Amino acid sequence: MMITEKNHSGVPVIFILLGFSDYPEFQIPFFLIFLTIYIITVMGNLGMIAIIIMNPKLHTPMYFFLKHLSFVDFCSSTVVAPKLLENLVAKDRTVSISICITQFFFFATYALTDTFMLAVMAYDRFVAICNPLLYMTIMSQKRCVLLVVAAYSWGTLFSLVFTYSLLTLSFCGTNIIDNFVCDYSGILYAACSDKHFSELILFIVTNFNMLSTLMVIISSYVFIFVTVMKMHSARARHKAFSTCASHLTAVGVFYGTILFLYCIPNTKSSWFTAKLGSVFYAVVIPMLNPLIYSLRNNEVKEILRKLMGKI
């Protein structure tokens, strides 16, 4: 189905991203803050990818998945941040329906891939701790590649389902999206045709994605906890938990933010809180992940110290 730029009456269909326009006095401070965040995000994630590629010591399944998580975070932030920065300094905040839905497609793809990648990394930690002798056999290079391909395929497939459900809708002239990004709910709310099919798709796909990935993560860590508690050495237990600390922190921040957004009541007084939550989810988390893994991972910290020593 092709995206039409005009509705049935021939009037061009456009969207206006309000962003933070209700606070004009904060536009420049917001711009500087988000620009700084985006620069740190780009440098942190691309730097993490470069460190993993250049150091043979990090050519393990765990860092292979971390490399792709960094790539997904970089892409996710790049889909959102430039448009956010543009809207903070530009008077014209309009965007065509084709660009809006295209932005949503790519952002949804990377966000959904992120959830699957976190589940894959939990499975990797489960195998490493619960089956250490068979770890390199189970997590072979072929299986790692298949899991990463599955993660990207998962994100792309469900994003296509979301996008198709939006393309079945009709829109009328100028539409307001009270957000800084073309999100599903904003586009759906602006539609002037029946929305039941799209709402059903949103409910089914979102809950299936969240529950299935959370089930993998939770079950993996239940087995990890049981295995670690059976270890007689306190040092071995500490080492096992430390290998999971970074991933658990990333999972907690990611899913905690999503649950926070779900729990916000749908009222006008809560719009600013919800928007800040969306900023944290779409802009801040991609910056935090490389910081979490670099600060809580001994191998990465050691390599960073050596690199800083050479500068």
C-alpha positions as CSV (number, residue, x, y, z in Angstrom):
1,M,0.0,0.0,0.0
2,M,1.4,3.4,-1.0
3,I,1.5,6.4,1.2
4,T,-0.7,9.1,-0.2
5,E,0.3,12.7,0.5
6,K,-3.3,14.0,0.1
7,N,-6.6,13.0,1.5
8,H,-9.8,12.2,-0.5
9,S,-10.6,15.9,-0.9
10,G,-7.2,16.7,-2.4
11,V,-6.0,18.6,0.7
12,P,-2.3,17.9,1.5
13,V,-1.9,15.7,4.6
14,I,0.8,17.1,7.0
15,F,1.8,16.6,10.6
16,I,3.0,19.2,13.1
17,L,5.3,17.9,15.8
18,L,4.7,20.2,18.8
19,G,7.7,18.9,20.7
20,F,8.5,21.3,23.5
21,S,7.0,24.4,21.7
22,D,4.9,25.3,24.8
23,Y,8.1,26.3,26.5
24,P,9.8,28.7,24.1
25,E,12.1,30.1,26.7
26,F,13.7,26.7,27.1
27,Q,14.2,26.0,23.4
28,I,17.9,26.9,23.4
29,P,18.8,25.1,26.7
30,F,16.9,22.0,25.5
31,F,18.8,22.2,22.2
32,L,22.2,22.3,23.9
33,I,21.2,19.5,26.3
34,F,20.0,17.2,23.6
35,L,22.8,18.1,21.3
36,T,25.3,17.1,24.0
37,I,23.4,13.9,24.7
38,Y,23.4,13.0,21.0
39,I,27.1,13.7,20.6
40,I,27.9,11.5,23.6
41,T,25.5,8.8,22.2
42,V,27.3,8.8,18.8
43,M,30.8,8.8,20.3
44,G,29.9,6.2,23.0
45,N,28.3,3.7,20.8
46,L,30.6,4.0,17.8
47,G,33.5,4.0,20.3
48,M,32.2,0.8,21.8
49,I,31.9,-0.8,18.4
50,A,35.5,0.2,17.5
51,I,36.9,-1.1,20.8
52,I,35.2,-4.5,20.3
53,I,36.3,-4.8,16.7
54,M,40.0,-3.8,17.3
55,N,40.6,-5.9,20.4
56,P,40.8,-9.7,19.8
57,K,40.3,-10.2,23.5
58,L,36.8,-9.0,23.1
59,H,35.9,-11.3,20.2
60,T,33.5,-13.4,22.3
61,P,29.8,-13.9,22.0
62,M,29.0,-11.5,24.8
63,Y,30.8,-8.6,23.1
64,F,29.5,-9.7,19.7
65,F,26.0,-9.0,21.0
66,L,27.1,-5.9,22.7
67,K,28.5,-4.6,19.5
68,H,25.2,-5.0,17.7
69,L,23.3,-3.5,20.7
70,S,25.6,-0.4,20.4
71,F,24.8,-0.3,16.6
72,V,21.1,-0.5,17.3
73,D,21.3,2.3,19.9
74,F,23.3,4.5,17.6
75,C,20.7,4.0,14.8
76,S,17.7,4.5,17.1
77,S,19.1,7.8,18.4
78,T,20.0,9.0,14.9
79,V,16.4,8.4,13.7
80,V,15.0,10.6,16.5
81,A,17.6,13.2,17.7
82,P,18.3,15.2,14.5
83,K,14.6,15.9,14.0
84,L,14.2,16.8,17.7
85,L,17.1,19.2,17.4
86,E,15.7,20.7,14.2
87,N,12.3,21.3,15.8
88,L,13.9,23.1,18.8
89,V,15.3,25.9,16.6
90,A,13.0,25.9,13.5
91,K,9.7,27.7,13.4
92,D,8.2,25.3,10.8
93,R,7.6,22.0,12.6
94,T,5.6,20.5,9.8
95,V,6.4,17.1,8.4
96,S,4.8,15.2,5.5
97,I,2.9,11.9,6.2
98,S,5.5,9.9,4.2
99,I,8.4,11.2,6.2
100,C,6.5,10.8,9.5
101,I,5.6,7.2,8.9
102,T,9.1,6.5,7.6
103,Q,10.6,7.9,10.8
104,F,8.2,5.7,12.8
105,F,9.1,2.6,10.8
106,F,12.8,2.9,11.5
107,F,12.4,4.0,15.1
108,A,10.0,1.0,15.8
109,T,12.4,-1.3,14.0
110,Y,15.4,-0.4,16.2
111,A,13.3,-0.2,19.4
112,L,11.9,-3.7,18.8
113,T,15.3,-5.1,17.8
114,D,16.6,-3.6,21.1
115,T,14.2,-5.7,23.1
116,F,15.1,-8.9,21.3
117,M,18.8,-8.1,21.6
118,L,18.5,-7.7,25.4
119,A,16.7,-11.1,25.5
120,V,19.5,-12.7,23.4
121,M,22.1,-11.3,25.8
122,A,20.3,-12.7,28.8
123,Y,20.3,-16.1,27.1
124,D,24.0,-15.7,26.5
125,R,24.7,-15.0,30.2
126,F,22.5,-18.0,31.1
127,V,24.6,-20.3,28.9
128,A,27.9,-18.8,30.1
129,I,27.1,-19.3,33.8
130,C,24.9,-22.4,33.8
131,N,26.8,-24.3,31.1
132,P,30.4,-22.9,31.2
133,L,32.1,-26.0,29.8
134,L,29.8,-26.1,26.8
135,Y,29.6,-22.3,26.4
136,M,31.7,-21.9,23.3
137,T,30.1,-25.0,21.7
138,I,26.5,-23.8,22.3
139,M,27.3,-20.1,21.5
140,S,29.2,-20.9,18.3
141,Q,29.8,-18.2,15.8
142,K,27.1,-19.6,13.5
143,R,24.5,-19.5,16.4
144,C,25.5,-16.0,17.4
145,V,25.0,-14.8,13.8
146,L,21.7,-16.5,13.6
147,L,20.5,-14.9,16.9
148,V,21.5,-11.4,15.7
149,V,19.8,-12.0,12.3
150,A,16.7,-13.1,14.2
151,A,16.9,-9.9,16.3
152,Y,16.9,-7.7,13.3
153,S,14.3,-9.8,11.5
154,W,12.1,-9.6,14.7
155,G,12.3,-5.8,14.8
156,T,11.7,-5.4,11.0
157,L,8.8,-7.8,10.8
158,F,6.8,-6.3,13.7
159,S,7.7,-2.8,12.6
160,L,6.2,-3.6,9.2
161,V,3.1,-4.9,10.9
162,F,2.8,-1.6,12.8
163,T,3.5,0.4,9.7
164,Y,0.9,-1.5,7.6
165,S,-1.8,-0.9,10.2
166,L,-1.1,2.9,10.0
167,L,-1.2,2.8,6.2
168,T,-4.8,1.5,6.3
169,L,-5.9,4.7,8.0
170,S,-7.1,7.9,6.4
171,F,-5.9,11.4,7.5
172,C,-7.5,14.8,7.2
173,G,-5.4,17.8,6.3
174,T,-3.3,19.2,9.1
175,N,-2.7,16.9,12.1
176,I,-1.1,17.7,15.5
177,I,1.2,15.3,17.2
178,D,2.0,16.4,20.8
179,N,5.4,14.8,20.8
180,F,8.9,15.3,19.4
181,V,8.8,12.1,17.3
182,C,6.2,10.5,15.0
183,D,5.1,7.8,17.4
184,Y,2.4,5.2,16.8
185,S,-0.1,6.7,19.3
186,G,0.3,10.2,17.9
187,I,-0.2,9.1,14.3
188,L,-3.1,6.9,15.3
189,Y,-4.8,9.6,17.3
190,A,-4.6,12.0,14.3
191,A,-6.4,9.5,11.9
192,C,-10.0,10.4,10.9
193,S,-11.0,6.9,9.9
194,D,-11.9,3.8,11.9
195,K,-9.0,2.9,14.2
196,H,-10.1,-0.5,15.7
197,F,-7.8,-2.6,13.5
198,S,-4.7,-0.5,14.3
199,E,-5.5,-0.4,18.0
200,L,-5.9,-4.2,18.0
201,I,-2.5,-4.5,16.3
202,L,-0.9,-2.2,18.8
203,F,-2.3,-4.2,21.8
204,I,-1.4,-7.6,20.4
205,V,2.1,-6.9,19.0
206,T,3.2,-4.7,21.9
207,N,2.1,-7.1,24.6
208,F,3.5,-10.2,22.7
209,N,6.8,-8.5,22.2
210,M,7.1,-7.3,25.8
211,L,5.9,-10.5,27.4
212,S,8.0,-12.9,25.2
213,T,11.2,-11.0,25.6
214,L,10.7,-10.4,29.4
215,M,9.9,-14.2,29.8
216,V,13.3,-15.0,28.2
217,I,15.1,-12.5,30.4
218,I,13.4,-13.4,33.6
219,S,13.7,-17.2,33.1
220,S,17.4,-16.8,32.2
221,Y,18.1,-14.9,35.4
222,V,16.1,-17.3,37.5
223,F,18.3,-20.2,36.3
224,I,21.4,-18.0,36.7
225,F,20.5,-17.1,40.3
226,V,19.8,-20.7,41.2
227,T,23.1,-21.8,39.7
228,V,25.1,-19.0,41.4
229,M,23.6,-19.8,44.8
230,K,24.8,-23.4,44.5
231,M,28.4,-22.2,44.1
232,H,30.5,-22.8,47.2
233,S,33.0,-20.1,46.6
234,A,32.1,-16.5,47.4
235,R,34.6,-15.3,44.9
236,A,33.0,-17.4,42.1
237,R,29.6,-16.0,43.0
238,H,30.8,-12.5,42.9
239,K,32.5,-13.0,39.5
240,A,29.3,-14.6,38.1
241,F,27.1,-11.8,39.3
242,S,29.6,-9.2,38.1
243,T,29.3,-10.6,34.5
244,C,25.6,-10.0,34.6
245,A,25.6,-6.6,36.4
246,S,25.9,-4.5,33.2
247,H,23.1,-6.3,31.4
248,L,20.8,-6.3,34.4
249,T,21.3,-2.5,34.7
250,A,20.6,-2.0,31.0
251,V,17.5,-4.2,31.2
252,G,16.3,-2.4,34.4
253,V,16.6,1.0,32.8
254,F,15.0,0.0,29.5
255,Y,12.0,-1.9,30.9
256,G,11.6,0.4,33.9
257,T,11.2,3.4,31.6
258,I,8.6,1.5,29.4
259,L,6.6,0.5,32.5
260,F,6.8,4.1,33.7
261,L,5.3,5.3,30.4
262,Y,2.6,2.7,30.6
263,C,1.6,3.7,34.1
264,I,1.2,7.4,33.3
265,P,-2.5,8.3,33.3
266,N,-3.8,9.7,30.0
267,T,-4.5,13.2,31.2
268,K,-3.6,16.6,30.0
269,S,-1.7,17.4,33.2
270,S,0.6,14.4,32.6
271,W,1.6,15.2,29.0
272,F,4.9,16.8,30.0
273,T,5.9,13.9,32.3
274,A,5.0,11.4,29.5
275,K,7.0,13.4,27.0
276,L,10.1,13.5,29.3
277,G,9.7,9.7,29.7
278,S,9.7,9.4,25.9
279,V,12.8,11.5,25.7
280,F,14.5,9.2,28.3
281,Y,13.4,6.1,26.3
282,A,14.3,7.4,22.8
283,V,17.3,9.7,23.5
284,V,18.9,9.1,26.9
285,I,18.9,5.3,27.0
286,P,21.0,4.9,23.8
287,M,23.5,7.2,25.5
288,L,23.5,5.3,28.8
289,N,24.0,1.8,27.4
290,P,27.7,2.2,26.4
291,L,28.4,4.1,29.6
292,I,26.8,1.3,31.7
293,Y,28.8,-1.4,29.9
294,S,32.1,0.5,30.0
295,L,31.8,1.5,33.7
296,R,30.7,-1.9,35.0
297,N,32.8,-4.1,32.7
298,N,36.4,-4.8,33.8
299,E,37.6,-5.8,30.4
300,V,36.3,-2.7,28.7
301,K,37.6,-0.5,31.6
302,E,41.0,-2.0,31.3
303,I,41.2,-1.3,27.6
304,L,39.9,2.2,28.1
305,R,42.6,2.9,30.7
306,K,45.3,1.6,28.2
307,L,43.9,3.8,25.5
308,M,43.8,6.9,27.7
309,G,47.4,6.2,28.8
310,K,48.5,6.3,25.2
311,I,46.9,9.7,24.6
